[in-house]
Amino acid sequence: QVQLVESGGRSVDAGGSLILSCVASGRIFSIEATGWFRQAPGKERESVASITSAGFNGGETANYADSVKGRFIISRDKTKNTVYLQMNNLEPEDTAVYYCNADVYYNSDQGLLRGDYWGQGTQVTVSS
């Protein structure tokens, strides 16, 4: 019912920048929370950044892993169901497959349902 597609991953030199995008499609009613995770070879998947709707006034809260604070910025365009990850001053330790995740309310034949979805991942490689 909901699909997430990431893009923007590629190889860059240390100190460079990238912008990852994740587009959600389907019978989406609302996206409550969305974020980026990454998994490096031989390591567990870890949260990088997340953004959560907060309250009825449209406010949002962003959270970051300590390892990326001050370098990465998460943002989203609700009108396009798209979340972005601006990655600056990249380090070789940032090399990983980056996954988009979303907590989504969606319309179905059974009414309004909620689900947790993942994208297929996009590879980011940072060379020293």
N, C-alpha and C positions, 0 to 999 in steps of 0.2 A: 504493500500500500504506500510505502514511503521509500524513496531511494535517495542516497547521498552520493555525490560524485565529487571527488577532490581533483584539483589540478594545480599546477604551478611548481611542482617539484622538479629539480634538476641538479646538476653539479655546479658548484661555485667554489671560488677560492675563499680561504679564511679572511674574515673582515668584510665579506660581501653581504648582500641583502637579497631576500626573496620575499615574494608575497604568495601565500597559498590561498586558494579559494575552495569553498565547498558549497555546492548548490543542492538544496533539498527539493525534491519534486514528489508529486502525488497529491492525494486528497487531504492536504494539510489544513488543519484548523488553526493551530498555533504551535510555535516552538518554545517550550518553557525554558529549556537550557540547551546550550550547545557548546562544544569545545573541541580542542585538539589534543590528541594523544600521540605518543611516538614510541617506536620499538626499535631498538638497535640490535644488531646481531648478538645472540647469546644473552640478551637482557630481557627483563619483563617490560610489558607495555606500561608507560607512565603518563600521567596527566601533564600537559604542558601549559595549557591555558583554558579557561572556561568563562562563559558569560551567561548570566542567569537573569531572567526577568524578576523584578522585585516590586511587588505591589501593583496597585491598579493605576498608578500615575505614569506608567510606562518607563520607570527607572530600571536600570540594569546594574548588575554587579559583575566586575571582572576579577578573576583570580589567576595567579601565575605561579608556576613552580619557581622555587628560589633560583634555580640554575638559569632561568631566562628573564628574570625580573630586570627591567631597565633596557632589555634588548628586543624583546618581542612585544607586539601589541595585537590584541584580539579585538575585532569589531564585527558588527553585522549590519546587514541591510534587510530589515524585516520585509520590505516591499518586494524583495527579490528572493527571500528565503535563502540568503547567502551569508556565510560567515567567512571572515578573512583572518589570516595570521600574517602580520607583517613581521618579518624576521630580519633584524639588523645585527651587524657585527658578528656574523656567524663564526662559530668555532668548529674544529673537527669533531668535538664531542657532540655536536648537534646532528651529526650524521645518523640517519634513521629513516624508517618508513613512518610517515606522518598520517594519522587517521583522524577523520572527522567523526564526531559523535553528536547525536541529537536526541533529546527527550521531546517527543512530539505527540500532540493531540491530532488525530486525523479522523475524517469522516468515513464511515463504512456503512454497509447495508445493515449492520447491527447497531448503528448509531455512532456516537462519538466514543472513540477508543484512544488509548494511550500506549505508546510503545517506545522502545529505546533502539536506535538504529546506528549502524556503522557504515562508513564508506569503505572502499576497497583499498585505500592507501595510496600515497604518492611518495616516491623516493627522493630524499634530500641527501646529497653527498657534499661534504665540505672538505676541501683539500688544504693541507697546510703548506 
